[in-house]
Amino acid sequence: MLFDLPDHDTLYHALLHRDDRFDGQAFVCVATTGVFCRLTCPARKPKAQNCTFFATIGECIEAGYRACKRCHPLRPAAQADPAIAALLTALDERPDIRWSESHVTQMGFDLSTVRRSFKRQFGMTFLEMARQRRLREGFETLASGDKVIAAQHDAGFDSPQAFRSAFARLLGCPPSALKSGGLLRADWIKTSLGDMIAVSSVTHLHLLEFTDRKALPRELSRLRDHAKGDLGLGRYAPTDQIETELNAFLDGNQPTFDTPLAMHGTAFTKDVWRELLKIPAGHTRSYASIAAEMGRPTATRAVARANGANQIAVVIPCHRVLGADGSLTGYGGGLWRKQKLLEIERLYRPQAERLPA
């Protein structure tokens, strides 16, 4: 990112007026459509509360958004690099292909060069982009109640085995292991910070994670064991509740969550999570301060591990914990999300605290 983005109101005004001063420097992600656009896009303008702005295309894709087919935000990068142009065109023309390195080399491109180019322009490789696009289609088909074969076709996989393998890498189990219904039910939630998976029982939320979190398959596997294999697709009332509360929170309208939570961890880990829940929106703590507040001043590293094991993102606010020097430190959902969450939460601080000294 070469410059700090203007505030939300400035960028939304630019979007409404198709102001080309920010064209290519900022992009808008629209929560209601799952699409990201250039600010000069001619499409009908979304409501302000449904818009999130990012400085790079990679952030938009990582957050789970598809490129708009009217303003073609990928086109400038494609025009600047013939290899990118050719591969993006091929991806649009053949979404049914399970893209691999051999396809890239057969098109006459050097793998390392293509990898660097896509990483530089989009923050992900071409193969990662293709895989994410297909898997989302398949999951949404399954969650709607259709059969695995329909999801496989919607995701563009040539064989059931390829789809099952890719699905298992994302969720930690083959699609056949997630039946309709179940003691616990998993469903897809779209937010302005990217797609999330929510798992709930009739009474409690058990998991809430961004779909690109590397620990997600392992966390789902543990929940499936906890439910003795009875983990299915769909949703219970806590998923509906957290979806509503998340949207209100990310829109700056509600600083707290009321969805009942089920915590899965050791006694110490759950004590750390309860301590995190005490941190008000708009405030931060360090690992050391949390350890001290728990009466365990020498347990800073253990607190950090428990913080990283949190599987109910945003609600149990591990993003409010910073390094001793105030640095963002690690965050399983990506540091850019942590920064965005902290920016949103500044809205919830009392007005006197937000005024400059």
C-alpha positions as CSV (number, residue, x, y, z in Angstrom):
1,M,0.0,0.0,0.0
2,L,1.7,3.2,-1.2
3,F,-0.6,5.7,0.6
4,D,-3.2,5.8,3.3
5,L,-6.7,5.4,2.1
6,P,-9.0,8.4,2.6
7,D,-11.9,7.9,5.0
8,H,-15.0,5.9,4.1
9,D,-17.2,9.0,3.4
10,T,-14.6,10.4,1.0
11,L,-14.3,7.2,-0.9
12,Y,-18.1,6.6,-1.0
13,H,-18.5,10.1,-2.4
14,A,-15.9,9.3,-5.1
15,L,-17.9,6.1,-5.9
16,L,-21.2,8.0,-6.2
17,H,-19.6,10.5,-8.6
18,R,-17.3,8.1,-10.4
19,D,-14.4,10.2,-9.4
20,D,-11.3,8.9,-11.3
21,R,-8.8,10.5,-9.0
22,F,-8.8,7.2,-6.9
23,D,-9.2,4.9,-9.8
24,G,-6.8,2.0,-9.4
25,Q,-5.8,3.3,-5.9
26,A,-8.9,2.1,-4.1
27,F,-11.6,-0.5,-4.7
28,V,-15.0,-1.0,-3.3
29,C,-16.3,-4.4,-2.0
30,V,-20.1,-4.7,-1.9
31,A,-21.4,-7.0,0.8
32,T,-24.8,-7.6,-0.7
33,T,-23.5,-8.8,-4.1
34,G,-20.1,-10.3,-3.1
35,V,-18.5,-8.2,-5.9
36,F,-15.6,-5.7,-5.9
37,C,-15.4,-2.8,-8.3
38,R,-13.4,0.2,-9.4
39,L,-14.7,3.5,-8.0
40,T,-15.6,4.5,-11.6
41,C,-17.9,1.5,-12.1
42,P,-21.1,2.4,-14.0
43,A,-23.2,-0.1,-12.1
44,R,-26.0,1.0,-9.7
45,K,-24.5,2.4,-6.6
46,P,-24.8,0.3,-3.3
47,K,-25.7,1.8,0.1
48,A,-22.8,3.2,2.1
49,Q,-23.2,0.6,4.9
50,N,-22.7,-2.2,2.4
51,C,-19.4,-0.9,1.1
52,T,-15.9,-1.6,2.3
53,F,-12.9,0.0,0.6
54,F,-9.5,-1.6,0.1
55,A,-6.3,-0.3,-1.4
56,T,-5.4,-3.5,-3.4
57,I,-7.2,-6.1,-5.5
58,G,-5.5,-8.8,-3.5
59,E,-7.3,-7.6,-0.3
60,C,-10.6,-7.7,-2.1
61,I,-10.0,-11.3,-3.4
62,E,-8.7,-12.4,0.0
63,A,-11.9,-11.0,1.6
64,G,-13.9,-13.3,-0.6
65,Y,-15.2,-10.9,-3.3
66,R,-15.4,-11.6,-7.1
67,A,-14.4,-9.1,-9.8
68,C,-17.2,-7.0,-11.3
69,K,-18.0,-7.9,-14.9
70,R,-19.0,-4.3,-15.7
71,C,-15.9,-2.3,-14.7
72,H,-13.4,-5.2,-14.9
73,P,-11.0,-4.2,-12.0
74,L,-8.5,-6.8,-13.0
75,R,-8.1,-5.3,-16.5
76,P,-5.4,-2.7,-15.6
77,A,-3.1,-5.4,-14.2
78,A,-3.8,-7.5,-17.2
79,Q,-3.0,-4.7,-19.6
80,A,0.3,-4.2,-17.7
81,D,1.4,-7.8,-17.9
82,P,0.6,-10.1,-21.0
83,A,0.9,-13.2,-18.8
84,I,-1.7,-12.0,-16.3
85,A,-4.0,-11.0,-19.2
86,A,-3.8,-14.4,-20.8
87,L,-4.3,-16.3,-17.6
88,L,-7.2,-14.2,-16.4
89,T,-8.9,-14.6,-19.8
90,A,-8.3,-18.3,-19.8
91,L,-9.8,-18.5,-16.3
92,D,-12.9,-16.7,-17.4
93,E,-13.3,-18.8,-20.5
94,R,-12.7,-22.1,-18.8
95,P,-13.9,-21.9,-15.2
96,D,-14.5,-25.7,-15.3
97,I,-10.8,-26.5,-15.5
98,R,-9.0,-27.6,-12.3
99,W,-6.1,-25.4,-13.0
100,S,-2.6,-26.7,-12.2
101,E,1.0,-25.8,-12.9
102,S,1.0,-27.9,-16.0
103,H,-1.8,-25.8,-17.5
104,V,0.3,-22.7,-16.9
105,T,3.4,-24.2,-18.5
106,Q,1.4,-25.5,-21.5
107,M,0.4,-21.9,-22.2
108,G,4.1,-21.1,-22.5
109,F,4.6,-19.2,-19.2
110,D,7.4,-19.6,-16.6
111,L,5.9,-20.7,-13.3
112,S,8.1,-18.6,-11.1
113,T,7.5,-15.5,-13.2
114,V,3.7,-16.0,-13.1
115,R,3.8,-16.6,-9.4
116,R,5.7,-13.4,-8.7
117,S,3.5,-11.4,-11.0
118,F,0.2,-12.5,-9.5
119,K,1.6,-12.1,-5.9
120,R,2.8,-8.6,-6.7
121,Q,-0.5,-7.5,-8.4
122,F,-3.1,-9.5,-6.3
123,G,-1.4,-10.8,-3.2
124,M,-2.0,-14.4,-4.2
125,T,-1.0,-16.8,-6.9
126,F,-3.0,-17.6,-10.0
127,L,-3.7,-21.1,-8.7
128,E,-4.9,-19.8,-5.4
129,M,-7.2,-17.4,-7.1
130,A,-8.7,-20.1,-9.3
131,R,-9.1,-22.6,-6.4
132,Q,-10.9,-20.0,-4.1
133,R,-13.3,-19.1,-6.8
134,R,-14.4,-22.6,-7.4
135,L,-14.6,-23.8,-3.9
136,R,-16.9,-21.0,-2.8
137,E,-19.4,-22.0,-5.6
138,G,-19.3,-25.6,-4.4
139,F,-19.9,-24.8,-0.8
140,E,-22.8,-22.5,-1.5
141,T,-24.4,-25.3,-3.6
142,L,-24.1,-27.8,-0.8
143,A,-25.4,-25.4,1.9
144,S,-28.5,-24.8,-0.2
145,G,-29.3,-28.5,0.1
146,D,-28.1,-29.8,-3.3
147,K,-26.2,-33.0,-3.7
148,V,-22.4,-33.3,-3.8
149,I,-22.5,-34.0,-7.6
150,A,-24.3,-30.7,-8.2
151,A,-21.7,-28.9,-6.0
152,Q,-18.9,-30.5,-7.9
153,H,-20.3,-29.3,-11.2
154,D,-21.0,-25.8,-9.9
155,A,-17.4,-25.6,-8.5
156,G,-16.1,-26.7,-11.9
157,F,-14.3,-29.9,-10.9
158,D,-13.9,-32.6,-13.5
159,S,-14.0,-35.4,-11.0
160,P,-15.7,-36.2,-7.6
161,Q,-12.3,-37.0,-6.1
162,A,-10.8,-33.7,-7.1
163,F,-13.7,-31.8,-5.5
164,R,-13.7,-33.9,-2.4
165,S,-9.9,-33.3,-1.9
166,A,-10.2,-29.6,-2.4
167,F,-13.2,-29.4,-0.1
168,A,-11.4,-31.4,2.5
169,R,-8.4,-29.0,2.4
170,L,-10.7,-26.1,3.1
171,L,-13.0,-27.6,5.7
172,G,-11.0,-30.6,7.0
173,C,-13.4,-33.2,5.8
174,P,-15.0,-34.5,2.6
175,P,-18.4,-33.0,1.7
176,S,-20.0,-36.4,2.4
177,A,-19.1,-36.0,6.1
178,L,-21.3,-32.9,6.3
179,K,-24.8,-34.1,6.0
180,S,-28.0,-31.9,6.0
181,G,-28.9,-31.1,9.6
182,G,-26.9,-32.4,12.6
183,L,-26.2,-31.6,16.2
184,L,-23.9,-28.9,15.0
185,R,-24.5,-27.1,11.7
186,A,-22.0,-25.2,9.6
187,D,-23.0,-22.4,7.2
188,W,-21.3,-19.6,5.2
189,I,-21.7,-16.0,6.3
190,K,-20.7,-13.1,4.0
191,T,-19.3,-10.0,5.8
192,S,-17.6,-6.8,4.7
193,L,-14.3,-8.3,5.9
194,G,-14.7,-11.5,3.9
195,D,-16.5,-14.8,4.0
196,M,-16.8,-16.7,7.3
197,I,-17.9,-20.1,8.4
198,A,-20.2,-20.2,11.4
199,V,-21.0,-23.5,13.4
200,S,-23.8,-23.5,15.9
201,S,-26.0,-25.8,17.9
202,V,-29.6,-25.1,18.7
203,T,-28.5,-22.9,21.6
204,H,-24.9,-21.7,21.1
205,L,-22.3,-20.5,18.6
206,H,-19.4,-22.9,18.6
207,L,-17.1,-21.5,15.8
208,L,-16.8,-18.3,13.7
209,E,-13.8,-18.1,11.4
210,F,-12.7,-16.5,8.2
211,T,-12.7,-19.1,5.4
212,D,-9.0,-18.4,4.6
213,R,-7.8,-19.0,8.1
214,K,-5.2,-21.9,7.9
215,A,-6.4,-23.4,11.2
216,L,-10.0,-23.7,10.0
217,P,-9.8,-27.4,8.9
218,R,-8.3,-28.4,12.2
219,E,-10.8,-26.5,14.2
220,L,-13.7,-28.1,12.3
221,S,-12.2,-31.5,12.8
222,R,-12.1,-31.0,16.6
223,L,-15.8,-29.8,16.6
224,R,-16.8,-32.8,14.5
225,D,-15.1,-35.1,17.1
226,H,-16.9,-33.2,19.9
227,A,-20.2,-33.8,18.2
228,K,-19.3,-37.5,17.6
229,G,-19.4,-36.9,13.9
230,D,-22.8,-35.2,13.9
231,L,-21.7,-32.0,12.1
232,G,-23.8,-31.0,9.1
233,L,-24.6,-28.2,6.8
234,G,-27.2,-25.6,7.5
235,R,-27.9,-23.2,10.4
236,Y,-29.6,-22.8,13.8
237,A,-30.8,-19.6,15.4
238,P,-27.4,-18.6,16.8
239,T,-26.0,-18.4,13.3
240,D,-28.8,-16.1,12.2
241,Q,-28.2,-14.0,15.4
242,I,-24.5,-13.7,14.9
243,E,-24.9,-12.8,11.2
244,T,-27.2,-9.9,12.2
245,E,-24.9,-8.7,15.0
246,L,-21.8,-9.0,12.9
247,N,-23.3,-6.8,10.2
248,A,-24.3,-4.2,12.8
249,F,-20.9,-4.3,14.4
250,L,-19.0,-3.9,11.2
251,D,-21.3,-1.1,10.1
252,G,-20.4,0.8,13.3
253,N,-23.9,0.5,14.8
254,Q,-23.4,-2.1,17.7
255,P,-20.3,-2.5,19.8
256,T,-21.3,-5.7,21.6
257,F,-22.5,-9.2,20.9
258,D,-25.3,-11.1,22.6
259,T,-25.1,-14.4,20.8
260,P,-24.5,-17.2,23.4
261,L,-21.0,-18.8,23.0
262,A,-19.8,-22.3,23.5
263,M,-16.1,-22.3,24.3
264,H,-14.0,-25.4,23.6
265,G,-10.6,-25.4,25.3
266,T,-8.7,-26.0,28.5
267,A,-9.7,-24.2,31.7
268,F,-6.8,-21.8,31.3
269,T,-7.6,-21.1,27.7
270,K,-11.2,-20.3,28.5
271,D,-10.1,-18.0,31.3
272,V,-8.0,-16.1,28.8
273,W,-11.0,-15.9,26.4
274,R,-13.2,-14.6,29.2
275,E,-10.6,-11.9,29.9
276,L,-10.6,-10.9,26.2
277,L,-14.4,-10.5,26.4
278,K,-13.9,-7.9,29.1
279,I,-11.9,-5.6,26.8
280,P,-14.3,-2.9,25.5
281,A,-14.6,-2.2,21.8
282,G,-12.1,0.6,20.9
283,H,-9.6,-0.4,23.5
284,T,-6.6,-2.8,23.4
285,R,-4.4,-4.8,25.8
286,S,-1.1,-6.5,25.7
287,Y,-0.4,-10.2,26.4
288,A,1.5,-9.2,29.5
289,S,-1.3,-7.0,30.9
290,I,-3.9,-9.8,30.4
291,A,-1.6,-12.2,32.2
292,A,-1.2,-9.7,35.1
293,E,-5.0,-9.2,35.3
294,M,-5.4,-13.0,35.6
295,G,-3.0,-13.1,38.5
296,R,-0.5,-15.0,36.3
297,P,2.2,-12.4,35.5
298,T,4.7,-15.0,34.2
299,A,2.2,-16.6,31.8
300,T,2.6,-14.2,29.0
301,R,3.5,-16.8,26.4
302,A,0.6,-19.1,27.5
303,V,-1.8,-16.2,27.2
304,A,-0.5,-15.6,23.6
305,R,-1.0,-19.3,22.7
306,A,-4.6,-19.2,24.1
307,N,-5.2,-16.0,22.2
308,G,-4.1,-17.7,19.0
309,A,-6.4,-20.7,19.7
310,N,-9.5,-18.6,19.7
311,Q,-12.0,-20.1,17.2
312,I,-14.8,-17.5,17.6
313,A,-13.2,-14.6,15.7
314,V,-14.3,-10.9,16.3
315,V,-16.8,-11.9,19.0
316,I,-14.0,-13.1,21.3
317,P,-11.8,-10.1,20.5
318,C,-8.3,-11.5,20.2
319,H,-7.7,-8.7,17.6
320,R,-7.7,-6.3,20.6
321,V,-4.4,-7.7,21.9
322,L,-1.3,-5.9,20.7
323,G,2.4,-6.5,21.3
324,A,4.1,-4.8,24.3
325,D,5.4,-2.1,21.9
326,G,1.9,-1.5,20.4
327,S,2.6,-3.5,17.2
328,L,-0.3,-5.5,15.7
329,T,1.6,-8.8,16.1
330,G,0.0,-11.9,14.5
331,Y,-3.6,-12.5,13.7
332,G,-5.0,-15.7,12.1
333,G,-7.5,-13.7,10.0
334,G,-4.7,-11.6,8.5
335,L,-3.1,-8.4,9.8
336,W,-5.1,-6.3,7.4
337,R,-8.3,-7.5,9.0
338,K,-7.0,-6.8,12.5
339,Q,-6.1,-3.2,11.4
340,K,-9.6,-2.8,9.9
341,L,-11.3,-4.1,13.0
342,L,-9.4,-1.7,15.2
343,E,-10.3,1.2,12.9
344,I,-14.0,0.3,13.0
345,E,-13.9,0.0,16.8
346,R,-12.5,3.6,17.2
347,L,-16.1,4.6,16.4
348,Y,-17.2,3.0,19.7
349,R,-14.9,4.9,21.9
350,P,-16.4,7.9,23.8
351,Q,-16.1,11.1,21.8
352,A,-13.7,12.6,24.3
353,E,-11.3,9.8,23.9
354,R,-11.3,10.1,20.1
355,L,-10.3,13.8,20.1
356,P,-6.7,14.5,19.3
357,A,-4.5,15.5,22.3
